[in-house]
Amino acid sequence: MVEQWSDRWSRRGKIAAAVNRPSRKPMEGLVSFNYGDPDVGSLPLNEIAQAAEHLAENRRVDALGYQDPIRGDELNEALVEKLKRDQEIDATANEILVTSGASGGLSLLCDMVLDPGDIVLADGPAWMGATNMFKLSGAETINIDLDDDGLDPALVRSKLDELESQGKKPKFLYTIPTFQNPAGVETSKERREGLAKLADERGLLIVEDDAYFDLRFSGEKKPTIYSLSKGANVLFFGTLSKTIAAGLRLGYMVGPEDIVATMMRGRVDSLRNSYSAALADWYLRTGKLESHMIELREIYSKRCNHMLAALEREMPEGCTWTKPNGGFFLWVTLPEGVDAGELLPKCVDAGVQFIPGVGFYSDGRGQRNLRLAFSAIAEDQIDIGIARLGEQTRKAMG
């Protein structure tokens, strides 16, 4: 049966068939640092039940019917208020497209602007979910190296000049400036200003994925690239999946009204998830999100600090790692001569799992790197998992 299908897959299908994604539910006894899932115990089940009761009591049958994805009321208006308050983004309801998670919006963007052979610039390392979308679209991804201050606009400018000398121009630059996935770093205010200026001067479309903006537990808030840009060359992607509940699958894209309207017409499912949107609208308007964020920041701060302490205690000399101010992830660099891909099966046998760094690059780099997610792992499991990782790393060094 599999052999028959090998000739049936399209170009996209063959790429997808080659992806082997581990289950979100690990085997018994295996500590998995693979996925940046929200903390299960903090999911607001009671509040969502209250939201559902509110819809029933007010006979909101419209929330069970078809709705346009761009609306001048309800969730779009609640997002207008949130964006202004939290991210200093001035947007109207008609400049916001509600999507099935931020990834659904990014997938739509790929469908609307990428053709086979196009070039995309991205963080190096970059979120593998995004680079897989670019690959499915037939685009080539070029990584721009990050450092502790995030993405350097000088490196982006240099790459643009290099490509221009070859008669090439990237379709857009994709970046996660705040608590980047997978590296955990954040782009400095000065560099954000430089990126916004570069977008305006060079007509470079910047796709700003700010999924972790609300999850800051230390450090000063940075302005969005979108708010710093003076032109129409930045699209902002946000999500409620990391803050309210991942299962609601609600994200949003912010951009010029005519661009957002055109994007909407390119959707296969041109309607919004109206019931989830109504639940989220209630959650935002009642102020539940702000109080919930206080709880989440405390949880993730403790988890992150616990993992940092475990790494300091258990990992051998020669290992380094990032120290995030928020988000779900940190990035480990192994000692010289230790390959994360070769280390992984030995770690799985020992009862710990991670994602090797090569999965976050388009050019084979990242052999000495690995990503660890701390968001959904209990502190005792962090201790066990990092101890196992440290032991296997020492053996690999030997």
N, C-alpha and C positions, 0 to 999 in steps of 0.2 A: 504493500500500500504506500509506504514512504517513497519507494523508488518511482512509483507512478506519479506521485506529486512533485518529485524533483524537476520534472519537465513542465509542470503546470505553473509554477510560481512565476510571477512577474519579476522585474528587476527589484522592486521594493520587497516583494515576498521573499526573494532569495536572501536579501540582506537581513530581514526579520528572522528568517528560519535559522540563520547562523548565530543568533543571539541566544545565549544560555543564561537566563536570569534566575538566580536562586530564589527559593520560596521565602516569603516574608515570615513564615512560621518555621523557625529552625528545628532541627531534629532534637529530641530529648537529650539533655546533657550538653548541648552545644551553645556556647555563649556567642551570639551573633552581633557584631558591630556593623552589619551591612547597611541597614536602612535608617534613614532619618525620619522615623515615625513619631508622632506626638505621644506624650505620656498618656497611657491608657487610663490611669486612675484620675486624671484631671479632666477627662472629656465631660462636658457639661450636660449629662443626660437629663437631669431634673429641669434645667433651664430650657432645653429643647422641648421637653414635654410641656412646660408652661407655654412655650411659643405655639405648640400645636393646639393646646387648649384655647389659646387666644384666637387662633384662626377659626376653630370650630364655633366658639361662642359668638363670634362676629360674623358667622356664616360666610366665610371667605371662600366661596366656591370657585371664585376666579383663580385662586391659587392652585386649583386642580385642573385648570384648563390651559389651553395654548396661550402663550404671551409672546409679544415681540421681545427680542433680546435687548434692544435699546429702548428704555422707557424714561419719561420725564418725571417719574414719581417712584415711590417705594424704595427698593434697594439702591437704585442709582442715586437718588437724592441722599440717602444715608451715607453712601460712599463719597459723595461730594463733600459732605460735612467732615467725614473722617479724614479724607485726603487734605483738606484745608487745615484741620486742627493738628494732625500728626506729621504730615509730610510737607506742609506749606505748598501744596499743589493747588493752583486755581483751575478748576475744571467745572464744566457744566454737565448735567445729567446726560446730554446727548453726545458727550465726548467719552462716555464710558460704555464699554461692551462687556457684559457679564458673560463669562465663559465657564466651561467645565474644568475648573481648576486653572491655574496659570499655565500649566502645560498644554491645556486645550487651546488657549489663546496663542501660545507659541507655535503649536502645530498648524493652526489656521494661518498664521503669518507665513510659515514655510510654504504652505499651499498657494498663498497669494503672491509671493514675491520671488520664490526660488525656482530656477530651472536647472536641469542637469548641466553640469559644467560651471555653475556659478561659484563664487568664492565667498566664504564667511570668515570674518575674524572673530576670535573668541578668546576668553581667558585661557591661560595655560598654567595649571590644569583647568579644565572646564567641566561643568556638570554633564555627565555622560548621557543623561536623558535628552538634553538639548542637542548634543553632537550626533546622537543617533537619529534625531529628527532631520538634521541637516544632511546626514548620510543617506537617509531614505529618500530625500528630495533630489539626490544626485549631486549635491554641492560638495565642494572641497573645503574643509575646515583648516584654518591656519591659526595655531595657538600663539598668543602674545604672553610672554612670561610675566607672572605676578611676583611681587616681593612682599615684605611685611606691610607696606603701605598700599598694597593693591595694584591696580593697573596703571602703568606709567604712560601718560599721553605722548611722551617723546618717543617711546617704542612704537606706539600706534602710528604716529606721524611718519616715522622712519619706514615702517612696513608699507604704508600708503605710497610713499615716494618710490620705494622699490617696485611695487606692483605697477605703478603708473609708468615707470621706465620700461616695463614689459608690455604696456598697452592693456593693462588689466585694472579693474576696479571692483572692490568687494561690494556685495549687496548690502551688508550691514555688519556692525560690530555687536556681538552679544556679550554682555557682562553681568555678573552678579556683584554689585559694588559693596554690599553690606553682608558681612559674615558669610563669605563666599563658600559655595559648595563646589569642590570638596575642601578647600584649603582653610576655611574659617577666618581668613583675613578680611579687612575692610579697606576700601579705597579712601585715601585721605581727602579732606575738603579741598585742598589745593589741586589735587589731581582730578577731582570731580569737576572743578572749575575749568581745568585744562581740557578735559574731555568734552565738556559742553561747548567750549570755544572752538575746539577742533571740529565738532559736528557742524557748527554754524559756518565756519570758514571754508570747510572742504565739502560741505554737503553730504557728510557721512551720516547715514542712518545709524543711530545707536539704539539697541534694544536693551533696555534697563530692566532686569529681572530682580525685583526687590522683595522676594518671598519671605525674607527673614528680618525685614526692617523693624517690625514690632517686637522682636525677641531680643532686644538689647538688655543685658544685665549689668554692664559696666561701660565706662567711657562716654564721651560726649556724642550726641546725635549729630549726624552729618546731613547736609542738604542733598536732595536727590539731584541727579544729573538733569532730569526732566525740568525741575524748577529753575535750574541755572541756565538752561538753554534759552536763547532768545528767538530761535526759529521753530520750524516744525520738523526737526530732524531727530527727535527722540520719542520713542514709544515706551510707556511705562507699564510694566506688568506687576500686578499684586495678587494676593491670594488671601482667602479666609480659611483655607484648609489647615494652615499651620497654627491658627489662633482660635477658631471656633471648633471645627471638627473636620477631619480629613474626609470623612464619608459624605459630607454635604457636596463635595466636588464643586466648589465655587471659587472662581478667580475672576480677574477683570483686567481689561486692557484700557489704557487712557491715551488718547491721541487727538489730532484734529478731527472735528466732527465729520467732514466729508470722507476722510480716510477710514474712520471707524465705521461709517455707514457702508462703505464699499467692502470692508472686511466682513461685515455682517452678511452681505449678499453672497459671499463666497463660502459660507458655512454649508456643509451637507445637511446638518440639522440646524435649520435657521431659526429655531425657537429656543427660549431659555428654559432651564429647569425651574419652573415657576414656583413649585412648592418649597424647594430648598431656599430659593431666593426670598420667599415670604418669611420663612423661619429666621433667616439671617437678618432680614430687615428689622424684625422685632428685637432680635438680640442686640443689634447696634443701637437702635433708638431708645431702648430701655437702659442703656449704660452698662449692660452686663459685660460687654467686651472689655471695658477699662478695668473692672474689678477682676475679671478672669486673667487679664494680662499680668497683673501683680502676682497672682499665684503661679502662672507659668514661668515668669522670669525668675522667681525664687527657686522653683524646681530645677530649671535648666542651669541656673548658676551653680547650684549645689552639685548637680551631676557633672558639669564641666570641671569644676574645681576638684571633685573627687577623682575623676579620670586623670587630671593633670598630676595630682599627688601620687596616684598609682603608677603612672608612667615614670615619674621621678624616682620612685622606690624600686620598680621592677625592671626597667629597661637598662640594658648594658651601655657602657660608655661608647660614644660614637653615634648614638641615636639622638635626634632632635625632633621637635614638634612645635606646631603653632599654638598660640595661647589666645583663643577667641574671646571677644567681648560680648558674644551673643551667638544665636543660631543653634545648629545641631551637630556641627562637625569639627574635627581637628585633623591635621595632616602630619603624618609621621615620615621622617626621612631616616632610613636604616643606615647602618655603618657601611663603609666601602666593602664591596664584595658580596653583599647580601642582597639577593633578588627577591622582591616581594611575591612575584608570581611563583617562584620555586618554593618559597617559604609557606605559601597558603595551604597546599595539601597536607603538609606536616602539621600545620596548626590545626586544621580541621580534624585530623586524627587525634590531636591532643585536646580537642574540645573548644576551639575558638575560631572565629571566622571574621574576615574583613574583606574589603575590596582593594585589590592591588592598584597601584598608581597608573599603570599603563592604560587602563580603561578610561582615563580622563584626558588623554592626549591623542592627537591624530597622527603623530609621527613616531610612535614607539618609545617615546621617553617615559620616565616615571618608574623605571625598574626598581629603584630603591625606595619608592614611596608607597604609602598605603593610607586609606581613609578610614577613620574610626568615627562612628556615630554614637553620641552619648545620650541622646534625647529620651530614648525609650527603655534604657537599661537600668535596672535597680542597682544601687550602690554596691551591694554584696556581689552581684554578678560582674560588675565592673572590676572589682578586686580579683575575682577568679579569672576572668578573661585576660586581663592585662598580665597577671602572673604567668599564665600559660603562654601568652605572646612573648614575654620576656625570656622565658625558658627556651623556647624554640629559636628565638633570635640568637641567644648565646650559643646554642648548638650549631647553628648555621655559621656563626663566626668561627667556631672551632674547626 
